Amino acid sequence: MNAIQLKQAVSLSLTKQVQEVAQAQMDTMLGTMQQNSQQVVQASHPMLGKTIDLKM
């Protein structure tokens, strides 16, 4: 293996590692967002959208 091939192999390996880390971070972020959105829905007012309160 010459220097150019070694450089390409290392570059390819690093690229794959970066992609795997980015995918893992995205999965974590999407999971957290899904959990947060479920918490917001559960915390909503039980009469939300059914009545309007007006004060004059």
N, C-alpha and C positions, 0 to 999 in steps of 0.2 A: 504494500500500500504506500503510495507516494504522498507527499505533503498536501497536494490538492485534494486527493481522495479523503485523506484524514480530516482536512478542514471541512469538507462537505459532509462527512459522516457526523462530525461533532455538531455542525450547524443543524443538521436534520434532527439529531437527538435533542438538542436544546429547543428546537421549534416544537417538537412533539411534547416535551415537558411543559413548555409555556402553554400550549393548547390544553393540556390536561388540567393544569392549574386553573386556567380561565374557565374551563367547563365546570370544575368543582366549585369555584366561586359563584358562578352563575346559578348552579343548582341550589346552593345555599341561599343566595339572595332571593330566588324565586320561592323557595320554601318559606323563608321568613316573611316575604310579602303575602303569601297565601295565608299564613297563620295570622298576620296582622289584619288582613281584610276580614277574616272570620271573626276576630275579636270586635272589630268595629260594627259588624252586622249584629252581633249578639248584644252590644251595648246600645243599640238604637232605641229610641223611645218607642214604647209599645203602641202608641196611638199615632205614630208618624204618618202623616199624609191623610189621616181620617178626619181631622177637625182643624179649624183655623181659629186661633185666639186673636181677637181684635180688642184694643182699648182705645177709647176716644176721649 
